[in-house]
Amino acid sequence: MDENDRTRLRKNRVAIIKDLSYLSVLDVLIQEGVLNTDDAERIRGKETTTERNSELVDSLIKRGPRAYRVFRDALEEDHHWLGEMLDATNMGPPPDQSPTGRKYTILDHMTFRVVADSSQVLQYWKSLARTLGVPEADITEVEYSNNRHLKEQCYQMLVRWRDREGRKANVDKLKEALRAMNLSHTADILDGFCSS
């Protein structure tokens, strides 16, 4: 695998491990000869999804020059945001931190963390979900699946929204919804206008 492609995978490892549904890409990687059935069994043999995703990324990094491109293409259907995040990876040295902080442009783990870490948003996460068009059934399911964990409820609601909307879900729509609810401070953080 090309060193730049390895770097993209390493720099985005946490988001890939957190957001990937490994089954959606594993069959493609086997079909295209990037991984073999022994690799697949080793990945499936892990106890948790996080461990399976971690094993998948570790296996990819050790593969030949086609591995990254096949993986990147496999993300397009169900995990396009991860592909966009890989494409947008800064390959240079880490930039000097500006006084205004990072500008968030992709709906990834870090963007969702900024929103879920906002105490203002946590108070109104269900209203934000409704503003974003998340169905009541999804809101209820997220609430009960993550009982007493407001940050995780908010985070999982954003994941549901992104998954449901696909390419129509983007950072601009999220910022627009936040501003519509008078949660401009969090939208400004996403814009890079103030530090989190």
Biotite code that builds the C-alpha atoms (Angstrom):
import biotite.structure as struc

atoms = struc.array([
    struc.Atom([0.000, 0.000, 0.000], chain_id="A", res_id=1, res_name="MET", atom_name="CA", element="C"),
    struc.Atom([1.181, 3.497, -0.826], chain_id="A", res_id=2, res_name="ASP", atom_name="CA", element="C"),
    struc.Atom([2.514, 5.386, 2.200], chain_id="A", res_id=3, res_name="GLU", atom_name="CA", element="C"),
    struc.Atom([0.037, 8.264, 1.670], chain_id="A", res_id=4, res_name="ASN", atom_name="CA", element="C"),
    struc.Atom([-2.843, 5.786, 1.720], chain_id="A", res_id=5, res_name="ASP", atom_name="CA", element="C"),
    struc.Atom([-1.501, 4.207, 4.920], chain_id="A", res_id=6, res_name="ARG", atom_name="CA", element="C"),
    struc.Atom([-1.309, 7.688, 6.433], chain_id="A", res_id=7, res_name="THR", atom_name="CA", element="C"),
    struc.Atom([-4.936, 8.418, 5.474], chain_id="A", res_id=8, res_name="ARG", atom_name="CA", element="C"),
    struc.Atom([-6.066, 5.221, 7.193], chain_id="A", res_id=9, res_name="LEU", atom_name="CA", element="C"),
    struc.Atom([-3.966, 5.886, 10.292], chain_id="A", res_id=10, res_name="ARG", atom_name="CA", element="C"),
    struc.Atom([-5.057, 9.522, 10.650], chain_id="A", res_id=11, res_name="LYS", atom_name="CA", element="C"),
    struc.Atom([-8.723, 8.520, 10.371], chain_id="A", res_id=12, res_name="ASN", atom_name="CA", element="C"),
    struc.Atom([-8.509, 5.253, 12.285], chain_id="A", res_id=13, res_name="ARG", atom_name="CA", element="C"),
    struc.Atom([-10.694, 6.328, 15.229], chain_id="A", res_id=14, res_name="VAL", atom_name="CA", element="C"),
    struc.Atom([-13.546, 7.540, 13.012], chain_id="A", res_id=15, res_name="ALA", atom_name="CA", element="C"),
    struc.Atom([-13.376, 4.461, 10.772], chain_id="A", res_id=16, res_name="ILE", atom_name="CA", element="C"),
    struc.Atom([-13.429, 2.110, 13.745], chain_id="A", res_id=17, res_name="ILE", atom_name="CA", element="C"),
    struc.Atom([-16.317, 3.983, 15.355], chain_id="A", res_id=18, res_name="LYS", atom_name="CA", element="C"),
    struc.Atom([-18.516, 4.489, 12.267], chain_id="A", res_id=19, res_name="ASP", atom_name="CA", element="C"),
    struc.Atom([-17.826, 1.581, 9.917], chain_id="A", res_id=20, res_name="LEU", atom_name="CA", element="C"),
    struc.Atom([-20.199, -1.327, 9.509], chain_id="A", res_id=21, res_name="SER", atom_name="CA", element="C"),
    struc.Atom([-17.513, -3.838, 8.499], chain_id="A", res_id=22, res_name="TYR", atom_name="CA", element="C"),
    struc.Atom([-19.928, -6.256, 6.817], chain_id="A", res_id=23, res_name="LEU", atom_name="CA", element="C"),
    struc.Atom([-20.757, -3.683, 4.149], chain_id="A", res_id=24, res_name="SER", atom_name="CA", element="C"),
    struc.Atom([-17.142, -3.632, 2.892], chain_id="A", res_id=25, res_name="VAL", atom_name="CA", element="C"),
    struc.Atom([-15.787, -7.067, 3.839], chain_id="A", res_id=26, res_name="LEU", atom_name="CA", element="C"),
    struc.Atom([-17.417, -8.969, 0.963], chain_id="A", res_id=27, res_name="ASP", atom_name="CA", element="C"),
    struc.Atom([-16.121, -6.434, -1.557], chain_id="A", res_id=28, res_name="VAL", atom_name="CA", element="C"),
    struc.Atom([-12.595, -6.706, -0.153], chain_id="A", res_id=29, res_name="LEU", atom_name="CA", element="C"),
    struc.Atom([-12.762, -10.514, -0.444], chain_id="A", res_id=30, res_name="ILE", atom_name="CA", element="C"),
    struc.Atom([-14.303, -10.415, -3.926], chain_id="A", res_id=31, res_name="GLN", atom_name="CA", element="C"),
    struc.Atom([-11.595, -8.047, -5.159], chain_id="A", res_id=32, res_name="GLU", atom_name="CA", element="C"),
    struc.Atom([-8.826, -10.198, -3.667], chain_id="A", res_id=33, res_name="GLY", atom_name="CA", element="C"),
    struc.Atom([-7.669, -7.629, -1.125], chain_id="A", res_id=34, res_name="VAL", atom_name="CA", element="C"),
    struc.Atom([-8.525, -9.971, 1.753], chain_id="A", res_id=35, res_name="LEU", atom_name="CA", element="C"),
    struc.Atom([-8.945, -13.741, 1.757], chain_id="A", res_id=36, res_name="ASN", atom_name="CA", element="C"),
    struc.Atom([-11.321, -16.009, 3.668], chain_id="A", res_id=37, res_name="THR", atom_name="CA", element="C"),
    struc.Atom([-8.787, -16.521, 6.475], chain_id="A", res_id=38, res_name="ASP", atom_name="CA", element="C"),
    struc.Atom([-8.640, -12.738, 6.943], chain_id="A", res_id=39, res_name="ASP", atom_name="CA", element="C"),
    struc.Atom([-12.441, -12.607, 6.981], chain_id="A", res_id=40, res_name="ALA", atom_name="CA", element="C"),
    struc.Atom([-12.677, -15.348, 9.616], chain_id="A", res_id=41, res_name="GLU", atom_name="CA", element="C"),
    struc.Atom([-10.099, -13.572, 11.793], chain_id="A", res_id=42, res_name="ARG", atom_name="CA", element="C"),
    struc.Atom([-12.074, -10.321, 11.514], chain_id="A", res_id=43, res_name="ILE", atom_name="CA", element="C"),
    struc.Atom([-15.449, -11.977, 12.173], chain_id="A", res_id=44, res_name="ARG", atom_name="CA", element="C"),
    struc.Atom([-13.944, -13.862, 15.125], chain_id="A", res_id=45, res_name="GLY", atom_name="CA", element="C"),
    struc.Atom([-13.452, -10.685, 17.145], chain_id="A", res_id=46, res_name="LYS", atom_name="CA", element="C"),
    struc.Atom([-16.005, -10.109, 19.901], chain_id="A", res_id=47, res_name="GLU", atom_name="CA", element="C"),
    struc.Atom([-17.158, -6.555, 19.231], chain_id="A", res_id=48, res_name="THR", atom_name="CA", element="C"),
    struc.Atom([-17.775, -4.440, 16.149], chain_id="A", res_id=49, res_name="THR", atom_name="CA", element="C"),
    struc.Atom([-15.037, -2.085, 17.299], chain_id="A", res_id=50, res_name="THR", atom_name="CA", element="C"),
    struc.Atom([-12.546, -4.966, 17.473], chain_id="A", res_id=51, res_name="GLU", atom_name="CA", element="C"),
    struc.Atom([-13.688, -6.235, 14.052], chain_id="A", res_id=52, res_name="ARG", atom_name="CA", element="C"),
    struc.Atom([-13.280, -2.791, 12.503], chain_id="A", res_id=53, res_name="ASN", atom_name="CA", element="C"),
    struc.Atom([-9.866, -2.412, 14.119], chain_id="A", res_id=54, res_name="SER", atom_name="CA", element="C"),
    struc.Atom([-8.744, -5.771, 12.726], chain_id="A", res_id=55, res_name="GLU", atom_name="CA", element="C"),
    struc.Atom([-10.049, -4.802, 9.281], chain_id="A", res_id=56, res_name="LEU", atom_name="CA", element="C"),
    struc.Atom([-8.059, -1.540, 9.251], chain_id="A", res_id=57, res_name="VAL", atom_name="CA", element="C"),
    struc.Atom([-4.940, -3.336, 10.527], chain_id="A", res_id=58, res_name="ASP", atom_name="CA", element="C"),
    struc.Atom([-5.310, -5.938, 7.768], chain_id="A", res_id=59, res_name="SER", atom_name="CA", element="C"),
    struc.Atom([-5.797, -3.290, 5.075], chain_id="A", res_id=60, res_name="LEU", atom_name="CA", element="C"),
    struc.Atom([-2.671, -1.383, 6.066], chain_id="A", res_id=61, res_name="ILE", atom_name="CA", element="C"),
    struc.Atom([-0.589, -4.507, 5.413], chain_id="A", res_id=62, res_name="LYS", atom_name="CA", element="C"),
    struc.Atom([-2.016, -5.095, 1.922], chain_id="A", res_id=63, res_name="ARG", atom_name="CA", element="C"),
    struc.Atom([-0.794, -4.236, -1.563], chain_id="A", res_id=64, res_name="GLY", atom_name="CA", element="C"),
    struc.Atom([-1.259, -1.112, -3.680], chain_id="A", res_id=65, res_name="PRO", atom_name="CA", element="C"),
    struc.Atom([-4.911, -1.828, -4.689], chain_id="A", res_id=66, res_name="ARG", atom_name="CA", element="C"),
    struc.Atom([-6.157, -2.272, -1.126], chain_id="A", res_id=67, res_name="ALA", atom_name="CA", element="C"),
    struc.Atom([-6.793, 1.380, -0.332], chain_id="A", res_id=68, res_name="TYR", atom_name="CA", element="C"),
    struc.Atom([-8.620, 2.143, -3.606], chain_id="A", res_id=69, res_name="ARG", atom_name="CA", element="C"),
    struc.Atom([-10.859, -0.928, -3.299], chain_id="A", res_id=70, res_name="VAL", atom_name="CA", element="C"),
    struc.Atom([-11.659, -0.010, 0.335], chain_id="A", res_id=71, res_name="PHE", atom_name="CA", element="C"),
    struc.Atom([-12.290, 3.639, -0.577], chain_id="A", res_id=72, res_name="ARG", atom_name="CA", element="C"),
    struc.Atom([-14.640, 2.634, -3.406], chain_id="A", res_id=73, res_name="ASP", atom_name="CA", element="C"),
    struc.Atom([-16.464, 0.153, -1.138], chain_id="A", res_id=74, res_name="ALA", atom_name="CA", element="C"),
    struc.Atom([-17.254, 2.992, 1.293], chain_id="A", res_id=75, res_name="LEU", atom_name="CA", element="C"),
    struc.Atom([-19.128, 4.972, -1.354], chain_id="A", res_id=76, res_name="GLU", atom_name="CA", element="C"),
    struc.Atom([-22.509, 3.276, -1.053], chain_id="A", res_id=77, res_name="GLU", atom_name="CA", element="C"),
    struc.Atom([-23.118, 3.050, 2.707], chain_id="A", res_id=78, res_name="ASP", atom_name="CA", element="C"),
    struc.Atom([-20.301, 5.096, 4.261], chain_id="A", res_id=79, res_name="HIS", atom_name="CA", element="C"),
    struc.Atom([-19.694, 7.957, 1.838], chain_id="A", res_id=80, res_name="HIS", atom_name="CA", element="C"),
    struc.Atom([-18.844, 10.365, 4.693], chain_id="A", res_id=81, res_name="TRP", atom_name="CA", element="C"),
    struc.Atom([-15.911, 8.159, 5.675], chain_id="A", res_id=82, res_name="LEU", atom_name="CA", element="C"),
    struc.Atom([-14.685, 8.223, 2.082], chain_id="A", res_id=83, res_name="GLY", atom_name="CA", element="C"),
    struc.Atom([-15.008, 12.010, 1.983], chain_id="A", res_id=84, res_name="GLU", atom_name="CA", element="C"),
    struc.Atom([-13.114, 12.234, 5.253], chain_id="A", res_id=85, res_name="MET", atom_name="CA", element="C"),
    struc.Atom([-10.301, 10.057, 3.836], chain_id="A", res_id=86, res_name="LEU", atom_name="CA", element="C"),
    struc.Atom([-10.182, 12.223, 0.707], chain_id="A", res_id=87, res_name="ASP", atom_name="CA", element="C"),
    struc.Atom([-9.974, 15.395, 2.791], chain_id="A", res_id=88, res_name="ALA", atom_name="CA", element="C"),
    struc.Atom([-7.159, 14.127, 5.032], chain_id="A", res_id=89, res_name="THR", atom_name="CA", element="C"),
    struc.Atom([-4.415, 16.702, 5.431], chain_id="A", res_id=90, res_name="ASN", atom_name="CA", element="C"),
    struc.Atom([-1.313, 14.896, 4.233], chain_id="A", res_id=91, res_name="MET", atom_name="CA", element="C"),
    struc.Atom([1.121, 17.615, 5.260], chain_id="A", res_id=92, res_name="GLY", atom_name="CA", element="C"),
    struc.Atom([2.600, 18.255, 8.670], chain_id="A", res_id=93, res_name="PRO", atom_name="CA", element="C"),
    struc.Atom([0.079, 19.299, 11.308], chain_id="A", res_id=94, res_name="PRO", atom_name="CA", element="C"),
    struc.Atom([-0.879, 22.935, 10.741], chain_id="A", res_id=95, res_name="PRO", atom_name="CA", element="C"),
    struc.Atom([-0.236, 25.580, 13.361], chain_id="A", res_id=96, res_name="ASP", atom_name="CA", element="C"),
    struc.Atom([-3.339, 25.868, 15.450], chain_id="A", res_id=97, res_name="GLN", atom_name="CA", element="C"),
    struc.Atom([-5.083, 29.098, 14.536], chain_id="A", res_id=98, res_name="SER", atom_name="CA", element="C"),
    struc.Atom([-6.648, 31.139, 17.323], chain_id="A", res_id=99, res_name="PRO", atom_name="CA", element="C"),
    struc.Atom([-10.087, 30.318, 15.947], chain_id="A", res_id=100, res_name="THR", atom_name="CA", element="C"),
    struc.Atom([-9.620, 26.553, 15.908], chain_id="A", res_id=101, res_name="GLY", atom_name="CA", element="C"),
    struc.Atom([-10.532, 23.918, 13.308], chain_id="A", res_id=102, res_name="ARG", atom_name="CA", element="C"),
    struc.Atom([-13.211, 24.361, 10.649], chain_id="A", res_id=103, res_name="LYS", atom_name="CA", element="C"),
    struc.Atom([-15.459, 21.307, 10.452], chain_id="A", res_id=104, res_name="TYR", atom_name="CA", element="C"),
    struc.Atom([-16.525, 20.371, 6.910], chain_id="A", res_id=105, res_name="THR", atom_name="CA", element="C"),
    struc.Atom([-17.329, 16.634, 7.058], chain_id="A", res_id=106, res_name="ILE", atom_name="CA", element="C"),
    struc.Atom([-19.945, 14.829, 9.128], chain_id="A", res_id=107, res_name="LEU", atom_name="CA", element="C"),
    struc.Atom([-17.499, 12.634, 10.982], chain_id="A", res_id=108, res_name="ASP", atom_name="CA", element="C"),
    struc.Atom([-16.771, 11.509, 14.519], chain_id="A", res_id=109, res_name="HIS", atom_name="CA", element="C"),
    struc.Atom([-15.061, 14.797, 15.414], chain_id="A", res_id=110, res_name="MET", atom_name="CA", element="C"),
    struc.Atom([-17.922, 16.956, 14.104], chain_id="A", res_id=111, res_name="THR", atom_name="CA", element="C"),
    struc.Atom([-20.468, 14.907, 16.019], chain_id="A", res_id=112, res_name="PHE", atom_name="CA", element="C"),
    struc.Atom([-18.314, 15.115, 19.178], chain_id="A", res_id=113, res_name="ARG", atom_name="CA", element="C"),
    struc.Atom([-18.258, 18.923, 18.974], chain_id="A", res_id=114, res_name="VAL", atom_name="CA", element="C"),
    struc.Atom([-22.055, 18.994, 18.848], chain_id="A", res_id=115, res_name="VAL", atom_name="CA", element="C"),
    struc.Atom([-22.557, 16.296, 21.502], chain_id="A", res_id=116, res_name="ALA", atom_name="CA", element="C"),
    struc.Atom([-20.077, 18.011, 23.839], chain_id="A", res_id=117, res_name="ASP", atom_name="CA", element="C"),
    struc.Atom([-22.067, 21.262, 23.800], chain_id="A", res_id=118, res_name="SER", atom_name="CA", element="C"),
    struc.Atom([-24.035, 21.627, 27.034], chain_id="A", res_id=119, res_name="SER", atom_name="CA", element="C"),
    struc.Atom([-26.528, 23.860, 25.183], chain_id="A", res_id=120, res_name="GLN", atom_name="CA", element="C"),
    struc.Atom([-27.201, 21.218, 22.549], chain_id="A", res_id=121, res_name="VAL", atom_name="CA", element="C"),
    struc.Atom([-27.508, 18.443, 25.132], chain_id="A", res_id=122, res_name="LEU", atom_name="CA", element="C"),
    struc.Atom([-30.467, 20.244, 26.710], chain_id="A", res_id=123, res_name="GLN", atom_name="CA", element="C"),
    struc.Atom([-32.255, 20.366, 23.357], chain_id="A", res_id=124, res_name="TYR", atom_name="CA", element="C"),
    struc.Atom([-30.975, 17.354, 21.423], chain_id="A", res_id=125, res_name="TRP", atom_name="CA", element="C"),
    struc.Atom([-34.496, 16.049, 20.743], chain_id="A", res_id=126, res_name="LYS", atom_name="CA", element="C"),
    struc.Atom([-35.557, 19.423, 19.342], chain_id="A", res_id=127, res_name="SER", atom_name="CA", element="C"),
    struc.Atom([-32.443, 19.441, 17.175], chain_id="A", res_id=128, res_name="LEU", atom_name="CA", element="C"),
    struc.Atom([-33.356, 15.959, 15.956], chain_id="A", res_id=129, res_name="ALA", atom_name="CA", element="C"),
    struc.Atom([-36.834, 17.157, 14.995], chain_id="A", res_id=130, res_name="ARG", atom_name="CA", element="C"),
    struc.Atom([-35.392, 20.222, 13.259], chain_id="A", res_id=131, res_name="THR", atom_name="CA", element="C"),
    struc.Atom([-33.130, 17.895, 11.255], chain_id="A", res_id=132, res_name="LEU", atom_name="CA", element="C"),
    struc.Atom([-36.144, 15.711, 10.363], chain_id="A", res_id=133, res_name="GLY", atom_name="CA", element="C"),
    struc.Atom([-35.262, 12.645, 12.437], chain_id="A", res_id=134, res_name="VAL", atom_name="CA", element="C"),
    struc.Atom([-38.467, 10.590, 12.912], chain_id="A", res_id=135, res_name="PRO", atom_name="CA", element="C"),
    struc.Atom([-39.956, 10.356, 16.406], chain_id="A", res_id=136, res_name="GLU", atom_name="CA", element="C"),
    struc.Atom([-39.510, 6.581, 16.414], chain_id="A", res_id=137, res_name="ALA", atom_name="CA", element="C"),
    struc.Atom([-35.759, 6.996, 15.877], chain_id="A", res_id=138, res_name="ASP", atom_name="CA", element="C"),
    struc.Atom([-35.547, 9.646, 18.610], chain_id="A", res_id=139, res_name="ILE", atom_name="CA", element="C"),
    struc.Atom([-37.346, 7.355, 21.058], chain_id="A", res_id=140, res_name="THR", atom_name="CA", element="C"),
    struc.Atom([-35.169, 4.372, 20.136], chain_id="A", res_id=141, res_name="GLU", atom_name="CA", element="C"),
    struc.Atom([-31.952, 6.402, 20.550], chain_id="A", res_id=142, res_name="VAL", atom_name="CA", element="C"),
    struc.Atom([-33.155, 7.725, 23.915], chain_id="A", res_id=143, res_name="GLU", atom_name="CA", element="C"),
    struc.Atom([-33.969, 4.272, 25.315], chain_id="A", res_id=144, res_name="TYR", atom_name="CA", element="C"),
    struc.Atom([-30.920, 2.566, 23.813], chain_id="A", res_id=145, res_name="SER", atom_name="CA", element="C"),
    struc.Atom([-28.640, 5.044, 25.564], chain_id="A", res_id=146, res_name="ASN", atom_name="CA", element="C"),
    struc.Atom([-30.542, 5.620, 28.784], chain_id="A", res_id=147, res_name="ASN", atom_name="CA", element="C"),
    struc.Atom([-28.995, 8.295, 31.041], chain_id="A", res_id=148, res_name="ARG", atom_name="CA", element="C"),
    struc.Atom([-26.190, 9.077, 28.573], chain_id="A", res_id=149, res_name="HIS", atom_name="CA", element="C"),
    struc.Atom([-27.137, 12.429, 27.056], chain_id="A", res_id=150, res_name="LEU", atom_name="CA", element="C"),
    struc.Atom([-23.935, 12.820, 25.042], chain_id="A", res_id=151, res_name="LYS", atom_name="CA", element="C"),
    struc.Atom([-24.326, 9.390, 23.488], chain_id="A", res_id=152, res_name="GLU", atom_name="CA", element="C"),
    struc.Atom([-28.026, 10.056, 22.789], chain_id="A", res_id=153, res_name="GLN", atom_name="CA", element="C"),
    struc.Atom([-27.104, 13.236, 20.940], chain_id="A", res_id=154, res_name="CYS", atom_name="CA", element="C"),
    struc.Atom([-24.225, 11.559, 19.101], chain_id="A", res_id=155, res_name="TYR", atom_name="CA", element="C"),
    struc.Atom([-26.317, 8.558, 18.018], chain_id="A", res_id=156, res_name="GLN", atom_name="CA", element="C"),
    struc.Atom([-29.134, 10.859, 16.891], chain_id="A", res_id=157, res_name="MET", atom_name="CA", element="C"),
    struc.Atom([-26.658, 12.628, 14.588], chain_id="A", res_id=158, res_name="LEU", atom_name="CA", element="C"),
    struc.Atom([-25.452, 9.276, 13.247], chain_id="A", res_id=159, res_name="VAL", atom_name="CA", element="C"),
    struc.Atom([-29.083, 8.265, 12.553], chain_id="A", res_id=160, res_name="ARG", atom_name="CA", element="C"),
    struc.Atom([-29.697, 11.570, 10.767], chain_id="A", res_id=161, res_name="TRP", atom_name="CA", element="C"),
    struc.Atom([-26.583, 11.186, 8.614], chain_id="A", res_id=162, res_name="ARG", atom_name="CA", element="C"),
    struc.Atom([-27.378, 7.556, 7.795], chain_id="A", res_id=163, res_name="ASP", atom_name="CA", element="C"),
    struc.Atom([-31.006, 8.334, 6.937], chain_id="A", res_id=164, res_name="ARG", atom_name="CA", element="C"),
    struc.Atom([-30.278, 11.418, 4.807], chain_id="A", res_id=165, res_name="GLU", atom_name="CA", element="C"),
    struc.Atom([-27.171, 10.110, 3.065], chain_id="A", res_id=166, res_name="GLY", atom_name="CA", element="C"),
    struc.Atom([-25.531, 12.772, 0.895], chain_id="A", res_id=167, res_name="ARG", atom_name="CA", element="C"),
    struc.Atom([-28.258, 15.291, 1.768], chain_id="A", res_id=168, res_name="LYS", atom_name="CA", element="C"),
    struc.Atom([-26.907, 15.411, 5.327], chain_id="A", res_id=169, res_name="ALA", atom_name="CA", element="C"),
    struc.Atom([-24.005, 17.818, 5.580], chain_id="A", res_id=170, res_name="ASN", atom_name="CA", element="C"),
    struc.Atom([-22.322, 20.215, 7.966], chain_id="A", res_id=171, res_name="VAL", atom_name="CA", element="C"),
    struc.Atom([-24.089, 23.247, 6.464], chain_id="A", res_id=172, res_name="ASP", atom_name="CA", element="C"),
    struc.Atom([-27.516, 21.720, 7.195], chain_id="A", res_id=173, res_name="LYS", atom_name="CA", element="C"),
    struc.Atom([-26.403, 20.892, 10.720], chain_id="A", res_id=174, res_name="LEU", atom_name="CA", element="C"),
    struc.Atom([-25.177, 24.469, 11.292], chain_id="A", res_id=175, res_name="LYS", atom_name="CA", element="C"),
    struc.Atom([-28.408, 25.841, 9.811], chain_id="A", res_id=176, res_name="GLU", atom_name="CA", element="C"),
    struc.Atom([-30.470, 23.723, 12.233], chain_id="A", res_id=177, res_name="ALA", atom_name="CA", element="C"),
    struc.Atom([-28.311, 24.802, 15.176], chain_id="A", res_id=178, res_name="LEU", atom_name="CA", element="C"),
    struc.Atom([-28.716, 28.476, 14.265], chain_id="A", res_id=179, res_name="ARG", atom_name="CA", element="C"),
    struc.Atom([-32.485, 28.043, 13.787], chain_id="A", res_id=180, res_name="ALA", atom_name="CA", element="C"),
    struc.Atom([-32.594, 26.857, 17.395], chain_id="A", res_id=181, res_name="MET", atom_name="CA", element="C"),
    struc.Atom([-30.451, 29.784, 18.634], chain_id="A", res_id=182, res_name="ASN", atom_name="CA", element="C"),
    struc.Atom([-27.506, 27.454, 19.269], chain_id="A", res_id=183, res_name="LEU", atom_name="CA", element="C"),
    struc.Atom([-25.195, 29.660, 17.238], chain_id="A", res_id=184, res_name="SER", atom_name="CA", element="C"),
    struc.Atom([-22.191, 29.178, 19.500], chain_id="A", res_id=185, res_name="HIS", atom_name="CA", element="C"),
    struc.Atom([-21.953, 25.510, 18.507], chain_id="A", res_id=186, res_name="THR", atom_name="CA", element="C"),
    struc.Atom([-22.478, 26.399, 14.828], chain_id="A", res_id=187, res_name="ALA", atom_name="CA", element="C"),
    struc.Atom([-19.684, 28.969, 15.156], chain_id="A", res_id=188, res_name="ASP", atom_name="CA", element="C"),
    struc.Atom([-17.369, 26.307, 16.570], chain_id="A", res_id=189, res_name="ILE", atom_name="CA", element="C"),
    struc.Atom([-18.112, 24.167, 13.518], chain_id="A", res_id=190, res_name="LEU", atom_name="CA", element="C"),
    struc.Atom([-17.299, 27.175, 11.330], chain_id="A", res_id=191, res_name="ASP", atom_name="CA", element="C"),
    struc.Atom([-13.964, 27.573, 13.124], chain_id="A", res_id=192, res_name="GLY", atom_name="CA", element="C"),
    struc.Atom([-14.899, 31.021, 14.435], chain_id="A", res_id=193, res_name="PHE", atom_name="CA", element="C"),
    struc.Atom([-14.254, 30.129, 18.037], chain_id="A", res_id=194, res_name="CYS", atom_name="CA", element="C"),
    struc.Atom([-12.500, 27.328, 19.835], chain_id="A", res_id=195, res_name="SER", atom_name="CA", element="C"),
    struc.Atom([-14.375, 24.523, 21.532], chain_id="A", res_id=196, res_name="SER", atom_name="CA", element="C"),
])
